[in-house]
Amino acid sequence: MSTNLVKLACLLPATFLIAEASLACPFRSTSASSAGRNTTTVMVRHGSNYQLLPVSFDTQAEPFGFIGVAIEPLSPERAQEMNQERGFFANLFSSEKAVPEVEGVLVIQTLENGPADLTGLREGDVLLGVNGELVRGVQQVQQLISRTRVGQELPLTFRRGDEVRTVLVQTGDGRYLKPLMLNQ
């Protein structure tokens, strides 16, 4: 699927989107189609497993937190593969740390000048905890962040190379999330 289809889906109302398997644009809304219940829909753009996902664009959406990151699951095997792709000399002479070979949630992109970017989170960091809770998967991270009130400081613990860090990220308003990350 092309990135242009995802960009278009983020901009135009739609009922369904055929998408691949990773994060692009999350939305939470209350609508008649969901019988008055809050629903969170995530459109995705990376991976090889295509899915048909319901997409909701409701002008009455309630605020929800976001930090401006694209994430994917990380296994020790995937980290090792990514480090090999970078090459031996890049790992020796680059200022960027190798991706830690651990189980976790990998940051694959940050929204430029987004909440996470402004606190120093960057591509290759591995999320270990959100709001004091140990995280194991992408969906758990998305839920913890989206449940956080807009403007609240959210503690994120992550690993960069051999170093574990904790930062406070002030959540943005996910209702206004546009496909800016896809344009970078």
Secondary structure, DSSP 8 states (H G I E B T S, - for coil): --HHHHHHHHHS--SEEEE-SSEEEEEEEE-GGGTT-EEEEEEE-SSS--EEEE----TT----EE--EEEEEE-HHHHHHHHHHH-HHHHHH-SS-----SSEEEEEEE-TTSHHHHTT--TT-EEEEETTEE--SHHHHHHHHHTS-TT-EEEEEEEETTEEEEEEEE-EEGGG--THHHH-
